[in-house]
Amino acid sequence: MSVPTSVGSASQSVAFSCRGVGKQFGSITALRSVDLEVPRGTLLGLLGPNGAGKTTLIRILLGITSASQGSVRVLGATVPYREVLPRIGYMPQNLAVYTDLRVRQNLGVFGRLYGLSSESLSSRSRDVLELVHLSDRAGSRVSELSGGMQRRVSLAVALLTNPDLLLLDEPTVGVDPELRAEFWSYFHRLASEGKTIVMTTHYMEEATQCDRVAMLHAGELIAYDVPSVLKGRTHTSTMDDAFLALVRGRSGGGAS
């Protein structure tokens, strides 16, 4: 299903696009005919409850999971691809760092896998550890850190190559409010520099800080627009209420 948007311009370069993307896992349909085009330099919130298809879409964009139907282009390349992978940063929902290694060692391992030079790795490691407030824990084993700190290590790894496209699956879970605010400030700065950030979240109100929001429900894209437009269209004051109104409207209940 194609969902129109009132924002955007044909002249803008595209970070990624999905055309009729569907995904089945046996008898389960995870995504249904998703059409989505996101300009570069966008901070996109991918919203929906558990099972809506958010993580599946992220994995398709990465080329980890193949779409059952449709086509996907990321940073100008058709998925599956290899040439643009170094330009993509990914923070999965589950911890994807080595817990038996120290924080600094994890950055070293991933930095070498990404092909960073020793000088670049040293500089970027310093910058990302400062951003996630782990400079003083660089020598700690990841297993010794709290759950929230471990997720911050995952975010540091995702940011290590200064990627053009950053895919973040629930990046603010377990992060205290002060640090969450700093993350958002940094995400906005990256977007202003032309980077594209896609983040999934259960926290609907958090998405008001995004440039655009894509709402998924039962594998379908039900809305794609700027938060204020979605709330205006549904005559609601919160993103939670806007989402519920859109879901009810599709089921015949009408928008509030």
Secondary structure, DSSP 8 states (H G I E B T S, - for coil): -B---S---TTS-EEEEEEEEEEEETTEEEEEEEEEEEETT-EEEEE--TTSSHHHHHHHHHTSS--SEEEEEETTEESS-STTGGGEEEE-SS--S-TTSBHHHHHHHHHHHTT--HHHHHHHHHHHHHHTT-GGGTTSBGGGS-HHHHHHHHHHHHHTT--SEEEEESTTTT--HHHHHHHHHHHHHHHHTT-EEEEEES-GGGGGGSSEEEEEETTEEEEEE-HHHHHHHHT-SSHHHHHHHHHHHHTTS---
